[in-house]
């Protein structure tokens, strides 16, 4: 990750950007910042994806996410983590999916780690499920779990990984 992000973003934001980027595989992301109305993050040209993280836990960026996804013709993941990610505040992701008919917003997704180590962004209720893969985001309708117990285990695995990532001394 570009070193200037370490100077401009909270360490938890950097740790969560790295958490998502680790799933994407090799890429040389560019710093995403500037006059977009969105917080800083990274742009992964190879994956047609922008990943942003912010300690602002409220959904304040919906309109800006949609506008940016349309203008940049990229998918965008905005990770909202608060100041105590998964310890006192839930980590949620809002995803703007670029499509030919216009961007689609899928808000308030939780991180889910499946038994095969795949990383997903999942809604609280039946909706679109988003998997973070080496080729970018992949959308599906069926849930990546088969039971409520499996769902809870995957949510707990991801939460534990996030807490661990945010507590590491290097945090990015």
LUMTOR-901164 format. One record per residue: x negated, y, z negated of N, C-alpha, C in turn. Coordinates in steps of 0.1 Angstrom, whole numbers, padded with zeros to 4 digits, always signed. Atoms other than C-alpha are relative to their C-alpha. Example, Ala and Ser with C-alpha at 12.3 -4.5 7.8 and 13.67 -1.06 7.14 Angstrom:
BEGIN
-0009-0012+0000-0123-0045-0078-0009+0012+0000+0009-0011+0000-0137-0011-0071+0008+0011-0008
//
This chain:
BEGIN
-0008-0012+0000+0000+0000+0000-0009+0012+0000+0007-0012-0001-0011+0035+0007-0003+0006-0014+0004-0005+0013-0030+0051-0022+0008+0012-0005-0007-0012+0004-0011+0083-0022+0014-0003-0007-0013+0004+0007+0021+0065-0033-0003-0002-0014+0003+0002+0014+0004+0056-0065+0000+0014-0007+0000-0014+0007+0001+0094-0072+0013+0006+0000-0013-0007-0001+0036+0103-0062+0012-0008-0006-0011+0008+0005+0057+0074-0075-0003-0005-0014+0002+0007+0013+0063+0060-0110-0006-0014+0002+0006+0013-0001+0044+0028-0116+0010-0011+0002-0010+0010-0002+0076+0008-0118+0005+0000+0014-0004+0000-0014+0086+0020-0083-0011-0007+0009+0011+0006-0007+0052+0010-0070+0000-0016-0001-0001+0014+0002+0055-0024-0086+0012-0007+0007-0012+0006-0007+0090-0030-0071-0002+0001+0015+0003+0000-0014+0079-0019-0037-0009-0012+0004+0009+0011-0003+0051-0044-0039+0007-0014-0001-0008+0013+0001+0075-0071-0051+0008-0003+0012-0007+0002-0012+0096-0066-0020-0010-0003+0012+0010+0001-0011+0066-0062+0003-0007-0014+0000+0006+0013+0001+0051-0095-0009+0008-0011+0007-0009+0010-0008+0081-0114+0007-0001+0002+0015+0000-0003-0014+0076-0097+0040-0013-0006+0007+0012+0005-0006+0041-0111+0046-0009+0011+0005+0009-0010-0004+0013-0094+0063+0006+0011+0009-0004-0012-0007+0020-0059+0075-0008+0011-0006+0007-0012+0005+0003-0026+0072+0010+0011-0001-0011-0010+0001+0031-0004+0059-0006+0014-0001+0003-0015+0000+0030+0034+0064+0008+0006-0012-0007-0008+0010+0039+0059+0037+0013+0006+0006-0012-0006-0004+0075+0069+0041+0004+0011-0010-0003-0012+0009+0081+0104+0027+0003+0011+0010-0001-0012-0008+0089+0138+0039+0014+0006-0001-0012-0008+0000+0120+0157+0049+0012-0009+0004-0011+0009-0003+0145+0128+0049+0012+0001-0010-0009+0000+0011+0163+0134+0016+0000-0012-0008+0001+0013+0007+0153+0100+0004-0013+0000-0008+0013+0001+0008+0126+0091-0023-0011-0006+0009+0011+0006-0007+0092+0080-0011+0000-0015+0000+0000+0014-0001+0085+0045-0001-0010-0004+0012+0008+0005-0011+0070+0025+0028+0008-0003+0012-0007+0004-0012+0079+0019+0064-0008-0011+0006+0006+0012-0006+0071-0015+0079+0005-0001+0014-0003+0000-0014+0071-0011+0116+0002-0014+0006+0000+0014-0005+0065-0048+0123+0013-0006-0004-0012+0006+0005+0096-0057+0102+0013+0009+0003-0011-0010-0003+0118-0027+0114+0007+0003-0013-0005-0001+0013+0123-0019+0078-0007+0011-0008+0004-0011+0009+0120+0010+0053+0003-0005-0014-0002+0004+0014+0116+0001+0016-0003+0012-0009+0001-0011+0009+0122+0028-0010+0003-0004-0014-0003+0003+0014+0122+0027-0048+0001+0013-0008-0003-0012+0008+0135+0052-0073+0004-0003-0014-0005+0003+0014+0140+0054-0111+0014+0006-0002-0014-0005+0001+0174+0072-0104+0009-0012+0002-0008+0013+0000+0198+0044-0112+0014+0002+0006-0013-0002-0006+0230+0061-0099-0001-0001+0015-0001+0001-0014+0242+0057-0063+0001+0014+0006+0000-0014-0005+0232+0092-0050-0004+0001+0014+0006-0001-0014+0217+0083-0016+0008-0007+0011-0008+0007-0010+0245+0065+0002+0000+0007+0014-0001-0008-0013+0251+0092+0029-0013+0001+0006+0013-0002-0005+0214+0099+0033-0006-0013+0005+0005+0013-0005+0206+0061+0037+0006-0003+0013-0007+0003-0012+0232+0058+0064-0005+0009+0011+0005-0009-0010+0220+0089+0082-0014-0004+0005+0014+0004-0003+0183+0078+0080+0000-0013+0008+0000+0013-0008+0191+0042+0092+0004+0003+0014-0004-0003-0014+0209+0057+0122-0011+0007+0008+0010-0008-0006+0182+0082+0130-0013-0008+0003+0013+0008-0002+0152+0058+0125+0002-0013+0007-0003+0013-0006+0170+0027+0139-0007-0011-0007+0007+0010+0008+0157+0006+0110+0010-0003-0012-0007+0004+0012+0171-0013+0081-0007+0007-0012+0006-0007+0012+0165+0004+0047+0005-0007-0012-0003+0006+0014+0163-0011+0012-0004+0011-0009+0003-0009+0011+0166+0014-0016+0002-0007-0013+0000+0006+0013+0157-0001-0050+0002+0010-0010-0003-0009+0011+0172+0017-0079-0003-0008-0013+0004+0008+0011+0155+0006-0111+0000+0007-0014+0000-0007+0013+0159+0032-0139-0014+0000-0006+0013-0001+0007+0131+0037-0164-0005-0012-0007+0004+0012+0006+0131+0003-0179+0006-0012+0008-0006+0010-0010+0137-0022-0150+0002-0013-0007-0004+0013+0005+0156-0053-0161-0002-0002-0015+0001+0001+0014+0148-0047-0197+0012+0007-0006-0012-0007+0005+0173-0020-0205+0010+0004+0011-0008-0004-0012+0186-0011-0170-0001-0010+0011+0000+0010-0011+0196-0034-0142-0007+0006+0013+0006-0004-0013+0176-0032-0109+0010-0004+0011-0010+0002-0011+0200-0028-0079-0006+0005+0013+0005-0004-0014+0193-0024-0042+0013+0004+0008-0010-0004-0010+0214-0006-0017-0007-0002+0014+0006+0004-0013+0208-0018+0019+0009+0007+0011-0006-0006-0012+0216+0002+0050-0005-0009+0012+0004+0009-0011+0216-0023+0079+0003+0008+0013-0002-0006-0014+0210-0008+0114+0007-0010+0009-0007+0008-0010+0234-0021+0140+0003+0009+0012-0003-0007-0012+0244-0011+0175+0012+0009-0001-0013-0008+0002+0278+0002+0163-0002+0011-0011+0002-0009+0011+0262+0022+0135-0004-0007-0013+0005+0006+0012+0246+0015+0101+0012-0006-0009-0009+0007+0009+0264-0008+0076-0006+0001-0014+0005-0001+0013+0260+0000+0039+0005-0012-0009-0003+0011+0009+0258-0029+0015-0006+0004-0014+0005-0006+0012+0255-0014-0020+0000-0009-0012+0000+0007+0014+0248-0026-0056-0004-0014+0001+0005+0014-0001+0229-0058-0047-0010-0003-0011+0010+0004+0010+0210-0077-0074-0010-0009+0007+0010+0009-0005+0178-0095-0068+0002-0014-0005-0003+0014+0003+0181-0133-0067-0012-0008+0006+0011+0009-0005+0152-0159-0064+0006-0014+0000-0005+0013-0001+0164-0192-0051-0010-0011-0004+0009+0011+0005+0150-0226-0061-0012-0003+0009+0010+0002-0010+0129-0227-0029-0009+0013+0001+0008-0012+0001+0113-0193-0039+0004+0011+0010-0005-0011-0009+0133-0172-0013+0006+0011-0008-0006-0012+0006+0142-0137-0023+0012+0005+0007-0012-0005-0005+0177-0125-0018+0005+0012-0007-0007-0011+0006+0197-0094-0024+0015-0004+0000-0013+0006+0001+0232-0105-0036+0010+0009-0007-0011-0008+0006+0265-0088-0044+0006-0007-0012-0007+0006+0011+0286-0093-0075+0011-0009+0004-0012+0007-0006+0315-0105-0054-0003-0004+0014+0002+0005-0014+0319-0122-0020-0002+0012+0009+0003-0010-0010+0303-0099+0006-0012-0005+0008+0012+0004-0008+0272-0099+0028-0012-0003-0010+0012+0004+0008+0241-0116+0013-0012+0003+0009+0012-0004-0007+0207-0103+0024-0012-0007-0005+0012+0007+0004+0175-0124+0024-0012+0008+0005+0012-0007-0004+0141-0107+0025-0009-0011+0005+0008+0011-0006+0120-0129+0049-0012+0006+0006+0012-0005-0006+0087-0127+0066+0003+0008+0013-0003-0008-0012+0104-0113+0097+0009+0012-0002-0008-0011+0004+0124-0087+0078+0013-0004-0007-0013+0004+0007+0160-0088+0065+0008-0009+0009-0010+0009-0007+0184-0116+0074+0013+0000-0008-0013-0001+0006+0221-0112+0067+0008-0013+0002-0008+0012-0001+0244-0141+0059+0013+0002-0008-0012-0001+0007+0279-0146+0046+0001-0011-0011-0001+0009+0011+0276-0178+0026-0011+0003-0011+0009-0003+0011+0260-0175-0008-0012-0009+0000+0012+0008+0001+0225-0188-0014+0000-0010-0011-0001+0009+0011+0237-0209-0043+0013-0009+0001-0011+0009-0001+0261-0238-0048+0009+0000-0013-0008+0000+0013+0273-0232-0084-0003+0013-0008+0002-0012+0009+0277-0205-0110-0013-0001-0008+0013+0002+0008+0248-0220-0130-0012+0002+0009+0011-0003-0009+0226-0219-0099-0002+0015+0002+0001-0014-0002+0235-0183-0094-0006+0007-0012+0006-0006+0012+0227-0174-0130-0015-0002-0001+0014+0003+0000+0194-0192-0128-0009+0008+0009+0007-0008-0010+0184-0173-0096-0001+0014-0004+0000-0013+0005+0193-0140-0111-0010+0002-0011+0010-0001+0011+0173-0147-0142-0014-0002+0004+0013+0002-0006+0143-0159-0122-0005+0014+0005+0004-0013-0006+0142-0126-0103-0002+0011-0010+0001-0010+0011+0148-0105-0134-0013-0002-0008+0013+0003+0007+0119-0122-0152-0012+0004+0009+0011-0004-0009+0096-0117-0121-0001+0016+0000+0000-0014-0001+0106-0080-0120-0006+0006-0013+0005-0004+0013+0099-0075-0157-0016-0002+0000+0014+0003+0000+0065-0092-0153-0008+0009+0010+0007-0009-0009+0056-0072-0122-0001+0014-0005+0001-0014+0005+0064-0039-0139-0009+0001-0012+0008-0001+0012+0044-0048-0170-0015-0003+0003+0014+0003-0003+0012-0058-0152-0008+0013-0001+0008-0012+0001-0017-0034-0158-0002+0008+0013+0002-0007-0013-0023-0027-0121+0013+0005+0006-0013-0003-0005+0014-0025-0113+0000+0005+0014+0000-0004-0014+0008-0023-0076-0014+0000+0005
//
